Amino acid sequence: MSTARCSSEREQLDLFRALPGDLAPRDAQDLMAYPFFSLAKSKRLTPIDFKAGTIVIRVEAVAEHGLATIWDADVLIWAASQIVEARDLGLKPSRLMAATPYEILSFIGRGVSARDYDRLKAALDRLQSTTVATSIRQPNERRMHRFSWINEWKEKADPHGRPLGLELIVPDWFYAAVLDDALVLTIDRAYFRLTGGLERWLYRLVRKHGGRQQHGWSFDVAYLHAKSGSLSPLKHFAYDLRNIVRRQTLPGYRLNIEQPPDGPERLAFAPIDPAALAPLGQRDPSRAGDKL
């Protein structure tokens, strides 16, 4: 993106200052349901390619930074939480957001050392340099929306060089999803304490599809593997999945591996307390009719 274009976009947007306080974490359902992020802590350059029915997704990296990871996506959860909270309070949110690194890191459960600040900046670089092309929420399945997770970001300083925080611009595609009540869910703050990429991805998928359904949901393990975008072979993926089921690490859900006599292995999950999973002040949009 050219400097002129960035400046023009910035000038057209009102600056939204991050709200203080302990906000409820919100996540965009599209990001929870599909493979948009690397699940590995090591640098991934292999693109993510996913197609299911009319849904097409391609996510690409640049060699310098690699694909944005599921840990980097915590920044987008912070942004979604800010946008939804501002709207619900009758304030005017914006795609142009200002905050301090401390505010973002504290919200997503990270440390606030100089090393943590550097990791946050590396995450912002990956979010900005990762490109996404998808047919999701496009009127024609052959028409793709292309964007980066962050259009641009920059550090701010006063005339004496003292840091004043940072500013970032989120893309239209993400912003529109967050402003739509039906496309946002409240997630458990314990999510930020999940350390594995697969269990983080699995929690978001389970939260999206499990919702408040008393009897839960289930997925074919082989299809889960395809849906994760993981580079791990199916055999290893299934092993890791069974390990998560054994440890029962996903907050709010009980997992189980089922082996039907006439079908493939499936992962089943159900909420431990369905009433506790509704978004604050809203009816949970997850329904028994949710489709992939």
C-alpha positions in Angstrom: 0.0 0.0 0.0 1.5 3.4 -1.0 2.2 6.1 1.5 -0.3 8.4 -0.2 -3.0 5.8 0.0 -2.3 5.2 3.7 -2.4 8.9 4.5 -5.6 9.3 2.6 -7.3 6.5 4.5 -6.1 7.8 7.8 -7.4 11.3 7.0 -10.9 9.9 6.3 -11.2 8.0 9.6 -11.9 9.3 13.0 -9.5 8.2 15.7 -11.0 5.9 18.3 -9.1 5.9 21.7 -9.2 2.5 23.4 -11.7 2.2 26.3 -10.3 1.5 29.7 -11.6 -1.2 32.0 -12.0 -5.0 32.0 -14.0 -5.5 28.8 -15.6 -8.8 27.9 -13.5 -10.5 25.2 -15.4 -10.8 21.9 -14.5 -12.8 18.8 -15.7 -12.6 15.2 -17.5 -15.9 14.2 -15.9 -16.0 10.8 -12.5 -16.0 12.3 -13.6 -18.8 14.7 -15.1 -21.0 12.1 -12.5 -21.0 9.3 -8.7 -21.5 8.9 -7.2 -18.0 8.8 -4.1 -18.3 11.0 -1.0 -20.5 11.4 -1.3 -22.8 14.4 2.5 -23.1 14.7 4.8 -21.0 16.8 7.6 -21.5 14.2 7.5 -19.3 11.1 5.0 -20.6 8.4 5.4 -19.6 4.8 3.1 -22.2 3.2 -0.2 -20.6 2.3 -3.5 -21.7 3.8 -5.9 -22.9 1.1 -9.4 -23.9 2.1 -12.6 -24.6 0.1 -16.0 -25.9 1.3 -19.0 -25.3 -0.9 -19.1 -21.6 -1.8 -16.5 -20.7 0.9 -13.0 -20.1 -0.5 -10.1 -18.9 1.6 -6.4 -18.3 0.7 -4.0 -16.8 3.2 -0.5 -15.9 2.2 2.7 -14.8 4.0 5.8 -12.8 3.1 9.2 -14.4 3.7 10.3 -11.7 6.2 7.5 -12.2 8.7 5.6 -15.4 7.9 1.8 -16.0 8.4 0.0 -14.4 11.2 -0.5 -16.9 14.0 -3.5 -17.7 16.2 -1.6 -15.9 19.0 -1.3 -12.8 16.8 -5.1 -13.0 16.4 -5.4 -12.0 20.1 -4.9 -8.4 18.8 -8.0 -8.8 16.7 -10.0 -10.1 19.7 -8.9 -7.0 21.6 -9.9 -4.8 18.6 -13.3 -6.6 18.3 -13.9 -6.2 22.0 -13.2 -2.5 21.9 -15.4 -1.9 18.8 -18.4 -3.8 20.3 -18.1 -2.2 23.7 -18.0 1.3 22.2 -21.0 0.6 20.0 -23.0 -0.8 23.0 -22.2 2.3 25.0 -23.5 4.6 22.3 -20.0 5.7 21.3 -18.6 5.9 17.8 -16.0 3.3 17.1 -13.6 3.5 14.2 -11.3 1.3 12.1 -8.5 3.7 13.2 -7.7 2.7 16.8 -5.2 4.1 19.3 -3.9 2.3 22.4 -0.8 1.7 24.5 1.0 -1.6 24.2 0.3 -2.0 27.9 -3.5 -1.9 27.3 -3.4 -4.5 24.6 -1.0 -6.8 26.3 -2.9 -6.6 29.6 -6.2 -7.4 27.9 -4.8 -10.5 26.2 -3.1 -11.8 29.3 0.5 -11.2 28.3 3.4 -9.8 30.2 4.4 -6.2 29.8 8.2 -6.4 29.7 10.3 -4.9 26.9 10.4 -8.4 25.4 6.6 -8.6 25.4 6.4 -5.2 23.7 8.8 -6.5 21.0 6.7 -9.6 20.5 3.6 -7.4 20.1 5.2 -5.4 17.4 6.3 -8.6 15.6 2.6 -9.7 15.8 1.5 -6.5 14.3 4.0 -6.9 11.5 2.7 -10.4 10.7 -1.0 -9.2 10.8 -0.1 -6.3 8.5 1.9 -8.4 6.0 -0.4 -11.4 5.9 -2.8 -11.2 3.0 -6.2 -12.9 2.9 -8.5 -13.5 -0.1 -12.0 -14.9 0.7 -15.5 -15.3 -0.7 -17.0 -15.1 2.8 -19.8 -12.5 2.9 -19.4 -11.7 -0.8 -22.5 -11.5 -2.9 -21.0 -13.7 -5.6 -18.9 -16.7 -4.7 -16.5 -16.0 -7.5 -15.9 -12.5 -6.2 -13.1 -12.4 -3.6 -12.5 -9.8 -0.9 -8.7 -9.2 -0.4 -7.2 -7.6 2.6 -4.6 -7.7 5.4 -5.6 -8.1 9.0 -4.2 -4.7 9.7 -4.0 -2.1 7.0 -1.2 -0.2 8.7 0.1 0.5 12.2 2.6 2.9 13.7 4.2 3.8 17.0 3.6 7.3 18.3 6.0 9.5 20.3 6.1 13.0 21.7 8.6 15.7 20.5 11.1 14.4 23.1 10.8 10.8 21.8 8.8 9.5 24.7 6.4 6.8 23.5 2.7 7.7 23.3 1.4 4.3 22.3 0.4 3.0 18.9 -2.2 3.4 16.2 -3.6 0.7 13.9 -6.3 0.5 11.2 -8.3 -2.7 10.9 -9.8 -3.6 7.5 -13.4 -3.1 6.3 -14.1 -6.8 6.1 -13.2 -7.4 9.8 -14.9 -4.2 11.0 -18.2 -5.0 9.3 -18.2 -8.5 10.8 -17.6 -7.1 14.3 -20.4 -4.5 14.0 -22.9 -7.2 13.1 -24.4 -8.7 16.3 -25.1 -12.0 14.6 -21.4 -12.4 13.8 -19.8 -11.9 17.2 -19.6 -14.1 20.3 -18.2 -13.5 23.8 -15.4 -15.9 24.6 -14.0 -17.1 28.0 -11.1 -15.1 29.2 -9.4 -18.4 30.0 -8.9 -18.7 26.2 -5.8 -16.4 26.5 -4.2 -19.0 28.8 -4.4 -21.8 26.3 -0.8 -22.4 25.1 -1.2 -24.8 22.2 -2.1 -23.5 18.7 -4.4 -26.5 18.1 -6.3 -26.1 21.4 -6.8 -22.4 20.8 -8.1 -23.1 17.3 -10.3 -25.9 18.7 -11.8 -23.7 21.4 -12.8 -21.0 18.9 -14.4 -23.6 16.6 -16.2 -25.4 19.5 -17.4 -22.0 21.0 -18.8 -21.0 17.6 -20.6 -24.3 16.8 -21.3 -25.6 20.3 -23.0 -22.4 21.4 -25.8 -23.1 24.0 -26.8 -26.4 22.5 -27.5 -28.7 25.4 -26.5 -31.8 23.4 -23.6 -30.1 21.7 -22.2 -30.9 18.3 -19.7 -33.2 16.6 -17.3 -33.2 13.7 -15.6 -35.9 11.6 -11.9 -35.7 12.7 -10.7 -35.8 9.1 -12.8 -32.8 8.2 -11.6 -31.0 11.3 -8.1 -31.6 10.1 -8.9 -30.0 6.7 -10.7 -27.1 8.4 -7.8 -26.3 10.7 -5.4 -25.5 7.9 -2.7 -27.4 9.9 0.3 -28.7 8.1 0.5 -31.6 10.5 -0.4 -35.0 9.0 -3.8 -36.4 9.8 -2.4 -39.1 12.0 -0.5 -36.6 14.1 -3.4 -34.2 14.2 -5.7 -36.9 15.5 -3.2 -37.9 18.1 -3.0 -34.2 19.3 -6.7 -34.0 19.3 -7.1 -37.1 21.5 -4.5 -35.6 23.9 -6.6 -32.4 24.2 -9.7 -34.5 24.9 -7.8 -36.5 27.5 -6.7 -33.3 29.3 -10.1 -31.5 28.9 -8.4 -28.1 28.6 -11.1 -26.1 26.7 -12.9 -23.7 29.1 -16.7 -24.3 29.3 -16.8 -27.5 27.2 -16.6 -31.2 27.6 -15.0 -33.1 24.7 -15.3 -36.7 23.7 -13.9 -38.9 20.9 -16.6 -41.1 19.3 -16.0 -44.1 17.1 -19.2 -45.0 15.3 -19.3 -48.6 14.2 -20.2 -47.6 10.6 -18.4 -44.3 10.3 -15.1 -42.4 10.8 -13.8 -41.1 14.1 -15.6 -38.0 15.4 -15.0 -35.3 18.0 -18.1 -34.5 20.1 -18.4 -31.5 22.4 -21.1 -30.0 24.6 -21.2 -27.0 26.9 -20.8 -27.7 30.6 -23.1 -24.8 31.5 -25.0 -23.6 28.3 -26.6 -20.6 30.1 -23.1 -19.2 30.8 -22.2 -19.0 27.2 -24.6 -16.3 25.9 -23.0 -13.0 24.8 -23.5 -10.2 27.4 -27.0 -8.7 27.0 -27.6 -10.7 23.8 -29.1 -13.9 22.6 -26.4 -16.3 21.4 -26.6 -16.4 17.6 -25.3 -20.0 17.5 -28.1 -22.3 16.6 -28.6 -26.0 16.0 -28.8 -25.2 12.3 -25.3 -23.7 12.0 -23.5 -25.0 9.0 -19.9 -25.1 8.1 
